[in-house]
Amino acid sequence: MSSRELIVLGTAGQVPTKQRNHNGYVLRWDDEAILFDPGEGTQRQMTHAGVAASGLTRIAITHFHGDHSLGLAGVVQRINTDRVPHPVDVWFPASGAVYYDRLVDATSYFHCAELRAHPVVGPGAVALPGASFEVTAVPLSHPIDAFGYRLREPSGRRLLADRLHAVGLRGPTIGELQRRGRVELAGRTITLDEVSEPRRGQSFAFVMDTRLCPGVHELAADVDMLVIEATYLDAEEHLAAAYGHLTAGQAARVAARAGVRVLVLTHFSQRYRSLEEHATEAAKYFSGEIHIATDLARIPMPPRR
């Protein structure tokens, strides 16, 4: 099983259907688990997907419409019921702080865990205590304040076994080389560059309710995986613009222009019983890997470039 994957909890738009729960997505990233946009029913979907509340490390809310946030109350109470021992960071638009406060204290319960609220006031990096990656929030175009999130891992280097063997490096000396960047062995200096190659960091973007705007393109630029709403088809582009949403074709064109590797379409209007047209429409414009998200699907991050 991949240590980096997207777990889809729900794919509905404003109105859930028998097949589609309200929004909810968990990004597993090594030892981290980030919950995005917990809509109504997220706690139960987590149970179906085998995602424990105790594993959640961060929660990210794009905006405070119900299909993206009503499930926060149940998830927070579950975090406390399970007495999650580590702090859980929560990012959300600062203008929606009143809704965040109401959801966190929607009913009476014992507060046994630490939630660290991080209101997002504008574009830029969000607070990430102890993380091995960075997350950037970017404003989107919706009737209320909304942000997309972009996760990026710093680039590093990959050790090459044949080169390590050729110079006789083994055991604890390899760890020293990684820490210091160079070691002395048999009278010569061996640098990290000699026995490794560049390893590009992976990246991920999460784009929910928005019209086409500069922020969509900024978030999507050159990411390994783009999770993006496709509420409508191109034939309803006028509705997408009016209500602050995207079509499958628009999302695919963004992905193609941005150089995305894996495209995940989600957040589908209840008017569409079948999503075959979404797949067909997206494939017109994007030749890479396309996933039409389904509830409880698990989508691995692509291999490193």
ZAVEX-155839 format. One record per residue (C-alpha): residue number from 1; y, x, z; residue in one letter. Coordinates in steps of 0.2 Angstrom, whole numbers, plus 5000, padded with zeros to 4 digits. Layout:
- k_north_east_up_r
- NUM_Y_X_Z_a
...
//
This chain:
- k_north_east_up_r
- 1_5000_5000_5000_m
- 2_5017_5006_4995_s
- 3_5028_5011_5010_s
- 4_5043_5005_5000_r
- 5_5042_4987_4994_e
- 6_5051_4971_4992_l
- 7_5043_4956_5001_i
- 8_5049_4939_4994_v
- 9_5050_4926_5007_l
- 10_5059_4912_4997_g
- 11_5066_4910_4980_t
- 12_5075_4893_4980_a
- 13_5093_4889_4977_g
- 14_5103_4877_4987_q
- 15_5089_4865_4988_v
- 16_5071_4871_4992_p
- 17_5056_4864_4983_t
- 18_5037_4862_4986_k
- 19_5035_4879_4978_q
- 20_5051_4888_4984_r
- 21_5057_4891_5001_n
- 22_5075_4895_5004_h
- 23_5080_4913_5002_n
- 24_5073_4927_5012_g
- 25_5068_4945_5007_y
- 26_5062_4960_5017_v
- 27_5064_4977_5010_l
- 28_5051_4989_5018_r
- 29_5058_5007_5017_w
- 30_5047_5019_5026_d
- 31_5049_5015_5044_d
- 32_5063_5003_5041_e
- 33_5062_4984_5037_a
- 34_5078_4976_5031_i
- 35_5079_4957_5031_l
- 36_5091_4950_5018_f
- 37_5098_4932_5018_d
- 38_5087_4923_5030_p
- 39_5088_4905_5024_g
- 40_5080_4890_5033_e
- 41_5061_4893_5036_g
- 42_5062_4912_5035_t
- 43_5053_4914_5052_q
- 44_5038_4904_5046_r
- 45_5038_4913_5029_q
- 46_5038_4930_5038_m
- 47_5022_4924_5047_t
- 48_5014_4919_5030_h
- 49_5019_4936_5023_a
- 50_5013_4946_5038_g
- 51_5030_4952_5043_v
- 52_5032_4954_5061_a
- 53_5049_4952_5069_a
- 54_5046_4967_5079_s
- 55_5046_4977_5063_g
- 56_5064_4972_5058_l
- 57_5077_4985_5060_t
- 58_5092_4978_5050_r
- 59_5098_4961_5044_i
- 60_5110_4959_5030_a
- 61_5119_4943_5026_i
- 62_5128_4941_5009_t
- 63_5138_4925_5014_h
- 64_5137_4910_5025_f
- 65_5130_4896_5014_h
- 66_5116_4888_5022_g
- 67_5102_4893_5010_d
- 68_5106_4911_5014_h
- 69_5109_4911_5033_s
- 70_5102_4895_5042_l
- 71_5086_4904_5046_g
- 72_5096_4918_5056_l
- 73_5095_4907_5072_a
- 74_5076_4906_5072_g
- 75_5074_4924_5067_v
- 76_5086_4930_5081_v
- 77_5077_4920_5094_q
- 78_5060_4926_5088_r
- 79_5067_4944_5089_i
- 80_5071_4940_5107_n
- 81_5055_4931_5111_t
- 82_5045_4946_5105_d
- 83_5056_4957_5115_r
- 84_5059_4969_5101_v
- 85_5062_4986_5110_p
- 86_5074_4994_5097_h
- 87_5092_4988_5092_p
- 88_5093_4977_5076_v
- 89_5109_4980_5066_d
- 90_5116_4964_5057_v
- 91_5129_4965_5043_w
- 92_5139_4950_5037_f
- 93_5156_4946_5030_p
- 94_5169_4947_5044_a
- 95_5177_4931_5038_s
- 96_5161_4922_5043_g
- 97_5160_4929_5061_a
- 98_5162_4911_5068_v
- 99_5146_4906_5059_y
- 100_5137_4921_5064_y
- 101_5141_4918_5082_d
- 102_5136_4900_5081_r
- 103_5119_4904_5073_l
- 104_5115_4918_5086_v
- 105_5119_4906_5100_d
- 106_5113_4890_5091_a
- 107_5102_4885_5106_t
- 108_5097_4891_5124_s
- 109_5085_4906_5125_y
- 110_5083_4922_5134_f
- 111_5092_4936_5127_h
- 112_5079_4950_5128_c
- 113_5084_4961_5113_a
- 114_5099_4970_5107_e
- 115_5108_4964_5091_l
- 116_5122_4975_5085_r
- 117_5134_4965_5075_a
- 118_5143_4974_5060_h
- 119_5156_4963_5052_p
- 120_5160_4969_5034_v
- 121_5178_4968_5031_v
- 122_5179_4976_5014_g
- 123_5171_4987_5001_p
- 124_5163_5003_5007_g
- 125_5149_5010_5018_a
- 126_5142_4999_5032_v
- 127_5137_5005_5049_a
- 128_5119_5013_5049_l
- 129_5115_5021_5065_p
- 130_5100_5033_5063_g
- 131_5096_5029_5045_a
- 132_5090_5041_5032_s
- 133_5099_5032_5018_f
- 134_5116_5024_5016_e
- 135_5121_5006_5012_v
- 136_5137_5001_5003_t
- 137_5144_4983_5003_a
- 138_5153_4977_4988_v
- 139_5163_4961_4986_p
- 140_5157_4948_4974_l
- 141_5164_4932_4966_s
- 142_5159_4916_4975_h
- 143_5169_4901_4983_p
- 144_5168_4910_5000_i
- 145_5168_4928_5004_d
- 146_5152_4936_4998_a
- 147_5146_4954_4998_f
- 148_5131_4963_4989_g
- 149_5122_4978_4996_y
- 150_5117_4994_4988_r
- 151_5105_5006_4997_l
- 152_5104_5024_4991_r
- 153_5093_5038_4997_e
- 154_5101_5056_4996_p
- 155_5093_5067_4983_s
- 156_5082_5081_4990_g
- 157_5069_5093_4984_r
- 158_5050_5091_4981_r
- 159_5039_5106_4986_l
- 160_5027_5112_4973_l
- 161_5009_5117_4979_a
- 162_5006_5129_4965_d
- 163_5022_5139_4968_r
- 164_5019_5139_4987_l
- 165_5002_5146_4984_h
- 166_5009_5159_4972_a
- 167_5020_5166_4984_v
- 168_5008_5165_4999_g
- 169_5018_5152_5009_l
- 170_5007_5141_5021_r
- 171_5007_5133_5038_g
- 172_5023_5133_5049_p
- 173_5032_5145_5038_t
- 174_5034_5130_5025_i
- 175_5043_5120_5039_g
- 176_5054_5134_5042_e
- 177_5058_5135_5024_l
- 178_5063_5117_5023_q
- 179_5074_5118_5038_r
- 180_5083_5135_5034_r
- 181_5082_5135_5015_g
- 182_5075_5153_5015_r
- 183_5062_5163_5024_v
- 184_5057_5181_5024_e
- 185_5039_5185_5019_l
- 186_5031_5202_5015_a
- 187_5048_5211_5014_g
- 188_5056_5198_5002_r
- 189_5067_5183_5003_t
- 190_5059_5166_4997_i
- 191_5072_5152_4994_t
- 192_5068_5134_4994_l
- 193_5073_5133_4976_d
- 194_5060_5145_4970_e
- 195_5045_5134_4977_v
- 196_5052_5116_4974_s
- 197_5061_5105_4961_e
- 198_5075_5092_4963_p
- 199_5069_5075_4969_r
- 200_5081_5061_4965_r
- 201_5084_5049_4979_g
- 202_5078_5031_4976_q
- 203_5091_5016_4976_s
- 204_5090_4997_4978_f
- 205_5103_4984_4975_a
- 206_5104_4966_4982_f
- 207_5115_4954_4972_v
- 208_5116_4935_4977_m
- 209_5128_4921_4974_d
- 210_5141_4927_4962_t
- 211_5149_4925_4945_r
- 212_5150_4940_4933_l
- 213_5163_4952_4941_c
- 214_5165_4971_4943_p
- 215_5156_4971_4959_g
- 216_5140_4965_4950_v
- 217_5140_4980_4938_h
- 218_5145_4992_4952_e
- 219_5130_4987_4963_l
- 220_5118_4987_4949_a
- 221_5123_5004_4941_a
- 222_5107_5015_4938_d
- 223_5097_5008_4953_v
- 224_5078_5009_4954_d
- 225_5076_4990_4959_m
- 226_5089_4976_4956_l
- 227_5086_4960_4965_v
- 228_5098_4948_4958_i
- 229_5101_4929_4957_e
- 230_5097_4919_4941_a
- 231_5101_4902_4947_t
- 232_5104_4895_4929_y
- 233_5099_4898_4911_l
- 234_5112_4903_4898_d
- 235_5113_4885_4892_a
- 236_5121_4881_4909_e
- 237_5133_4896_4909_e
- 238_5147_4884_4912_h
- 239_5139_4878_4928_l
- 240_5136_4896_4933_a
- 241_5154_4900_4931_a
- 242_5160_4884_4940_a
- 243_5149_4886_4955_y
- 244_5149_4905_4957_g
- 245_5132_4910_4950_h
- 246_5123_4919_4936_l
- 247_5111_4915_4923_t
- 248_5095_4924_4919_a
- 249_5103_4931_4903_g
- 250_5118_4937_4912_q
- 251_5107_4946_4925_a
- 252_5097_4954_4912_a
- 253_5112_4960_4902_r
- 254_5119_4967_4918_v
- 255_5102_4976_4921_a
- 256_5101_4983_4903_a
- 257_5119_4990_4904_r
- 258_5117_4997_4921_a
- 259_5100_5007_4917_g
- 260_5090_4997_4930_v
- 261_5072_5001_4931_r
- 262_5064_4986_4939_v
- 263_5073_4969_4938_l
- 264_5069_4955_4950_v
- 265_5076_4938_4946_l
- 266_5077_4925_4960_t
- 267_5087_4911_4968_h
- 268_5082_4897_4955_f
- 269_5090_4880_4954_s
- 270_5079_4865_4959_q
- 271_5081_4858_4941_r
- 272_5069_4871_4934_y
- 273_5051_4866_4938_r
- 274_5044_4880_4927_s
- 275_5053_4897_4926_l
- 276_5045_4903_4909_e
- 277_5062_4901_4901_e
- 278_5070_4912_4914_h
- 279_5057_4926_4909_a
- 280_5059_4923_4891_t
- 281_5078_4923_4892_e
- 282_5078_4939_4902_a
- 283_5066_4948_4891_a
- 284_5078_4946_4876_k
- 285_5091_4958_4884_y
- 286_5081_4969_4896_f
- 287_5066_4979_4890_s
- 288_5061_4986_4907_g
- 289_5050_4979_4921_e
- 290_5054_4961_4925_i
- 291_5048_4951_4940_h
- 292_5051_4932_4941_i
- 293_5051_4931_4960_a
- 294_5038_4920_4968_t
- 295_5037_4916_4987_d
- 296_5027_4928_4996_l
- 297_5026_4941_4982_a
- 298_5026_4959_4986_r
- 299_5034_4970_4973_i
- 300_5033_4989_4975_p
- 301_5047_5001_4972_m
- 302_5044_5011_4956_p
- 303_5038_5029_4957_p
- 304_5052_5042_4959_r
- 305_5060_5048_4943_r
//
